[in-house]
Amino acid sequence: MEAKETYMAKPWLNFYPEGVPEKIEVPEISVFEMFDQMSEKYGNKTALIFYGKKTSYRNLREMIDRFATALDDLGVGKGDTVALYLLNCPQYIIAYFGALKVGAKVTPISPVYTSKEVRHQLEDSEAKTIVCEDILYDNVESSGVELDNVILSHIADFLPSLKKMFGKNVMGRVYREMDVPSPEMIKRSGLLEFQALLKKYPPKPPEVKIDPFVDIAALPYTGGTTGLPKAAILTHHNMVALRSQTVSFWPFFEEGKETVIAFLPFFHIYGQVVLMLAGLTQGHTIVLFTAPDLDEILSAVERYQASAFYGVPTLYEALKEYDKTDRVNWKRFKMIVCGADTLHDSTIKDWERRTGTTILEGYGMTETTAVSHGSPFDRPKTGSFGVPIPSVKAAIVEVDGNEYVPVGETGELILNGPNIMQGYWKRPQETEETIIELEGEKWLRTGDLVRMDEEGYFHFFDRKRDLIKYKGYSVFARHVEEVLYMHPQIKAAGVVGVPDPRVGQVIKAYVVLQSEARGKISEEEIMEFCSKNLAHYKVPKIVEFRGELPKTDVGKVSRRELREESEEE
């Protein structure tokens, strides 16, 4: 059988759990209509628990409708962009669904962004309204962008009365360089306050006609290989499809009966879609955290008898060593999931040894509305991020071409499905390079180098942009990093290619040593260790020790920042 025919035969279907369909029907409704259906069905059920304070679906719906009414009166309507510059909090959810309800699209901004980064996203997304955490307002003001509406949110407004001062103090410590606007400044500058809008306006939002296939729901930004971040265009149909796909792939999740711990940031596509949107459009209870405090998370897991747990590799790495992890009965969870990065084998083994449970890995991108692959819950495979979820087609092609590569060989992952973005916002050239047409169908070039085994399970190798070319050899940064992590005294590592006209790229390793080893191990010793475990052309030619390495918003070592630093040297 030819390579193409093998992929099109979808061998992974043989390992779908019983009852999981190959394809799903996607309802032709909007995102907020999905939520409204749940609020009508489960009005008295708790939708949110925020540091002990509970909000029912009925009350959440009312606040969303009030906020939508306010936006409508402020002139926000069909096709406008509303920026959300918020920490995880109930206001995030209210603003998100409220904006969609007036026909606007949302663009989530990372709370760690600087004023320069905020300016780029506001201008590029054409946002004229922003919902902003009060402690982050400095960056909005410093950005210099002219906005029609600036709506300030106070983290303490939705905390229980006993914790309101706690909330202010904690946030003040986290963002101590930020000044909270005074009441006088708010009035003088014409700023609006979130809570005041909810009190002022009735829950009577406008009737807005949404075409799910055309109307944009969100513009989440994603970093590129070079240059400024760009936004993926996600329609209501993309998001409704993803919700339908995940529900069908994990059928043991019962509508209206699950409790999910949500500490992953909502500005990131993982937290935004897998936790917030999927949870609230299935009638689940979301236990919401502003920051990932391990003690509070573990306490909430037991207190609220959570049934699903979603994390990232750095969190599981921390939990497997944490002294209080054993307080939780991890075997009670229906699903323990990891996404956003690849788990190291050592983390998987140590976690299983510590808890007696298996972490199910998944795969997705901003461009796939968060998910394209998941591990079959009854047959996960170590080292694999699973199989395509229902209605997703996947194949692997040459890195620099469109020819299908044989099963078992590494190439670039391409995807087709109803959850794939429409393209990049105002980036026609990058859209053309990323969304390709093969035999009349549109496919997404993911930029990820993977392989598919004979059973249809997919295995991640590296990002295409992190492939290092040394003297004509192709070197995966991840392969080198895996060897570095084998060294007992290496705590963290990041590998990049440094441009060199003689050889193409020189392999450089950034290394963080365990505290007791600092100053006792040399760069030469690290290179010698690598030479015993790697082919000669994969051995780093430069080793640089660091106290810490730059991280992405979800805790991954940021090779992009390391690459930029090395090129500036």
N, C-alpha and C positions, 0 to 999 in steps of 0.2 A: 504494500500500500504506500502511495506517495505521501510525502510530508503533509501537503495541504489536505488530502483526504482524511488523514488521521485526525487532524485538528477538527475538521468539519464533522467527523463522526462522533465527537464529544465523548471520549472514553470515560470521562469523569461521571457521566450519568449512571454508570454501573455501580457507583459508590455513593450515590445520593441516598440519604436515609429514606426509609419507607414513607410514602405519602408526599414526598417533595416533588413537585412537578418540574418538567423541563422548561416550560414557559408559563408566564402568568398574564392575566388580563389586568390592565392598568385602568382604574376608574378615571373618567374624564372630569375631574373636579379640581378645585384649587387646594392649596395647602391649608388655608384657614377653614375651608369647608370641612376638611377631615377633622380638624380640631373641634369645630362647632358640633359635629356629629357626636363626638365623645362627650362634650360638655352637656349635651342634652340627654345622653344615655346614662352618664355617671355624675350627675350634678352634685350629689351629696358626698361623693368620694373625694378623698384627699388627692389633690394634684401635685402639690409642692409641700415639702417640709424644709424650711430654711432656718437652721440653727434652733430647731424646736418649734418654730412657728408654722402652723399648718394653714394651707389655703385650699379650699375645695375647688372642684372644676367649675361649679356655678359662679363662685366669687372671682375666679381667674378670668372666666369668660366676660363677666361684667366689667372688670378693669380693662381688659383688652378692648372691649367695645367703647368704653369711655375714652381710652387713649386714641382710638381710631377716630372718634367724633372730634376730639381736640385737633388731631392732625388735619382733618378735613377743614375745620374752621380756620386753621393756620395756612391754608392754601396748598397743602400737600395732597397730591392726587395721582391719578393713573400715569405710570411711567416715570414718576419722580424717584430720586434716590434718597434714602434715609440712612445715615451713617450711625453705627452703634459702637461707641467708644466706652465700653463698660466692662466691669468685672462680672463674674458669674453672680447673678442675683435675680430675684423675681422680676425686677424692672426690665431685664434683658428680654425675658420671655414676653412680657406685656408689650414692649416696644416692637419686638420682632413680628408678632402676629398682628399687632395693631397697624403697623406699616403695610403689611400685606393686605390687610382688610380694606384699605383705601386704594389699593391697586399699585402701591409703590413697591420698589424693590429695596432690599436691605444690603448694606455693605459693612460687614463686621471688621473693626479695626483692633489690632492687638493692643492690649493695655500697656505693653512695654515699648511701644513705638515712640520715637522722638518726634518733636514738632516738625522736623523735615520730612519724616516718613508719613506723618499724619497729613501734611500738606499735599504730598504726592497722591495719596489715596483719595482725599477729598476732591482734589481737582480732577483727577483721572476718572473717578466714578461720577462726577458731576453732581455730587451731593450738595444740597442747599439747606438741609436740615440735619442736625446731629443731636443724638441723645448721648450725653457725656457724664461720666462719673465726676462728681464735683472735684475730687482730688486730682483729676487728670486735666482739668480745664486749662491749666497753664499752657499745656502743649497745644491746645486748640487756639488759644489767644495768640501764642507765639508763632503759629503757623502762618498767620496773616491772611488766611482765606476768608473772603466775605461770605457770610452765611445768612440766610433768611431767618432761620430759627435755631437757637441753641437751647436745648432743654437739659437742665442739670438734674442729676439723680444723686440721692444721698443713700449710701449703703445702709445706714442705720434705720431708714424709714420702714423697712420690712423685717427688722429684727424684733424679737420679743422685747418688751420694755426693760427687762433686767439685763439684756445684752446690748442695748443700744449704745451705752457708753463703751462697752467692750469693743463693739464694732468700730467706733470712731477711733479708739486708741490703736487697735490692731492695724487698721488701714493707714493711720497716721505714721506708724512705725515702718510699714512697708514702703510707703511713698513719702518719706519724711521731707524730701526736697520739694514736694508739691504744696502749694497753698490753696486752702479751700476758700472760694470767693465769699466775702462777707455779705450779709443781707443788703447793706448799702450799695456794694458793688453790683450785686445782682440786679437791683432796681435801677441803678444808674446806667448799666450796660444793656438794659433791655433783655436780660436773660430770663428764661422761663424755668419754672420748677416742676418736675415730674409729678410730685404728689399733689401740687396745687391744681394741675390740669385734671387729674383724676377726680378731684373734688368739684371742680367747676363744671365739667361737662357730663351730660347724661349718657347712658349707654345706648345711643341711637346712631350707629355708624351709617354711612351712606351705602346705598346699594350699588355695587360695582360689578360689572360683567368681566369675568376673567376667561381668556382663552388659554387653557393650560399649556398648549403646545407653542404658543407665541409669547405670552407674557412672562417676563423675567421675575423670578422670586428673589434671587440673591446674586450678588457679585462678590464672592469670596476671593481674596487675593492670594496668589501663590508665587513664591520666588522663582526666578528663572536662573539659567546658567550664568548669565551676565545681565547687567542692567537692572532696571527697577522692577518691582513686583508687578504682575499682571493679573487681571481678574478673569475667572472662569464664568461664563454665562450659564446659569442654571435656571431653567424654567420651572414653573409649577409642576409640569408633567415629569420632569427629571426627578423632582423630590417625591412626588406621589408614587412614581415607579419604584424608586429605591425603597420606600416604606413597604410597598407591596411585595417586592422581591425578598426583603429580609424576613418579613412575616412568614412567607411561604418556605423559606430555607430553615427557619427555626420554629417549626409548628408547635413545639411544646410550650412556647410563650403564650400564655392565656390572656386574652383581652380583658382589661380591667382588673387583673389579679396580681400583677407583678410590682415589685418595688426595686428601684434601680438607684444605685449610688452615683451621683454626678459631681465629680470634682474636676474632670477634664474641661479645659476652657471652651466656652461656647463660641468664641471668635474663630476657633479652629474647626475645620469641617468635620472632624471626628466627633467632638463634643456637640457641635451644633446639630448635626443630622442624626447620628446614631443614638445619642442620649436625649437631647431636647426634643427634636421633631418626632423621632420614632416613638419615644416614650409617651409624649402627650397626645399623639394621634392614635394611640392604642389603649388609652385609659389607664396607663400605669401611674404609680406614685413615684415622683422624683425627689430624692433626698439630696438637696443642693448645697454645695460648698463653694465658697469664694476662693479658698486656697486649699491645696492638698496637705492638710495637717494629718499625719498618720494616726495619732492618738484619737482624734475626733472621727476620722473615717472608720477606724476599727470599732469604736464604740457605737457608731451609728449602724454599722453592719449588723451587730447583734441586737441593738435596741429595736430596730425597725424590721428585723428579719428579712434583710434584702435577699432577692432571689437572683440578681445578676450583677456582675462586677466587671467593669471595663477599665483597662489601664494601658500604660505604655511600658516599654522595657525597663526604663530607669526606675519606675515605681516598683515593679516586681523584683528588680535587683535589690532595692532598698528593703522591701518587705521580707524577702527570704532571709535576711540577716537580722531583722528587727525583733527585739526581745518580746514584744507583745503580740506578734503575729499569731501565736498559738492560742490566743484567747478566742479566736474566731473558728467556728466549725465550717471550714471551707468546703467540706463535702456536701453541705446543704444547698450550695448554689446550683442553679440549673445550668449556669454557664459562666465561665471565667475567661475573659477575652483579652487579647493583646493586639494592638494595632499601632500605626504611625511609624514603626521601625521594626527591624528584625531582632528577634530574641536570640541571645547567645545560647549555645547548647548548655553551657554551664549553668545559666540561669534556669533553664527548663528543668534540668536534672535536680538542681538544689531545691527548686520550688516543689517538685513532685516528692522529693525525699522529706521535705519539711511539712507539707500539707496533705500529701496523699491524693492530690488532685492534678488534673492536666489543664494547662493553659491552651485555649484554642486560638491559634493565630489567624489573622485575617489580612486582607490587602485591599487597599483602595487609595484614591487620590482625590484632591479637590475636583479634578476634572471628571471623576466618575461618581460625583455626589457622595463621596466618602467610602463606598464599598464596591468591589467587583468580585472578590473571592472570599470564601470563608472555609474553615475546616469542618467537614462533616462531624457533627457532635458525637456520632457513634463510631467513627473511624478516623480520628485525627492521625496525622503522620508527622513525626518529629522532623524538624528541618524544613517543613513545607508550610506555605501560607494557605494551603487548601485548594479548592476547586472553584470554578466560576459559579456564581449564584444563578438561580433561574433567570432565563431570558438574556443571559450574557454569553456571547461567543468570544472565545479567546484563541489566539494563535501566536506563534513566534516567527519573526522574520529576520532577515539579515540586518545587521546594525546599520549598514549604509545602503540598503536596498529594500525591495519589496518581495524578494524570494523567500518562500517558507523554508525554515531550517529543519532537518530531521529531528525526530523525537529524541530527547536526551542531550541534544546540543544546545548551547547557550546562544541566545539572540535577543532581539528587542520584542517585548510583549506588546501586542496590539489587541484592542478590545472593541466590541460592538455590542450595543444594548440600549434600552430606553433611558438608562441613567447616565449616559455619556453627555457631557456638556455640549452646548451648541457651538462653542468656539471661544476665543479670547476677546474680551471687551476692547473694541477699538484697536485690535492688533490683527489686521487681515493677513499680513505676511506670516506671522507666527501661527495663526489659525490654519493657513494653507499648508504649513510644514508639519503640523500636528494632526489635523484631521485629513486623512487621505482616503481616496476612493479605490476600492478593489472590487472589480466585477460588479459595479453598480451599487455597492454598499459602502457606507462611511465607517471608517475605523479610526480609533484613537491610537496614535503612537505614544506610548507611555514614557519613553525615555528610560525604562527600567530593563536591565539585562537579567533574563531568567531562563529557566529550562523547564520543560514538561516531561515527567517520567511516563512510562508506558501505561500507568493507571489513570493518567490525566490529572495528577497532582502537580502543582507548580512550585518551583523552588527559586527563591530570590538569590541573585548574585551581587549585583551592584547597580548603581545609577550609571547610565550611559555617559553622563557628563563627568563621572569620576573614573572612567576608564583611562589608564595611563599608557601612553605610547612611548616605549623606551627602545631605541635602536630597532624599531620595526616590530618589537614584541608587544603584545597586549597584556597589560597587568591590571588585575582587578584590585582596587584599593582595599576592598573588603578582605581579600585573601591575605594580604599583608597584615591587616589589622588583627585578623583572627590568630595569626601566629604571634603577634606582639602580646595579645591577651593571654597567651599560653604562659608567658613569663610570670612567675609568681610575684615579682616585685613591680609589675606594671599595673597601675590602677585604671588608666584611661589612655586611649591612643586615637590618633587621627592621621590618615595617610593621604597625601596629595601629590600631583605631578607638578614640578616646577619647570617652566619653559627653559630649554637649553638648545641653542642652534646646532650643537654638535651631535646630540643624541635624540632630539625631539623633546623629551621630558625626563627630568631626573626625579627619582622617587625620594620623597622627603617624609619622615615620620615625626610627628609631634607626640611626645610621650609625657604622661604624668606618672611619677613613681609613687609607690606607697611611702608614707611619711618616714618610716624607719630606714628606707633605702636611699633617700635623697642625699646626694653628695658622696655616696659610696659606690655607685654604679656609673660607669662611663659610657659615652656614646659608642665607643668601639666595642664594648661588651654587648650592647644591644644589637649592633650590626653582626657581630659574631654569632649571637644566638639565632638571628634570622637566617644566617648563611647555613646553619645546620638543619633548618626546617623549610627552606625555600630554594627554588631554582635560583641560580646566580643572578639572572636578570631581574628577579623580583626583590632582591635585597636592597633596602634603603641605602642610598648613598649619603644622605644627610639625616642626622638625628638631632632634634632640638627638645630639650627638657623644658617643661612648663609647670607652673603651679596649678593651673587649671586650663581647660580648653573651652572655647566658645560653644554655646549650645543653641539649638533652635528653640522655638516656642514650646515644643513638646518634649524637650530634653535630649534630643539627639546631638551628637557631636556635629558641629556645623563645618563640614568640609569646605563649603563655599567661602566662609569667612577665613578659614585657614589658607585657602588658595589665594584669596585676595591679599592677605597679609604677606604671603611668600612672594607674590608678584611685585609687591611694593618695595621689597627689600633690595 
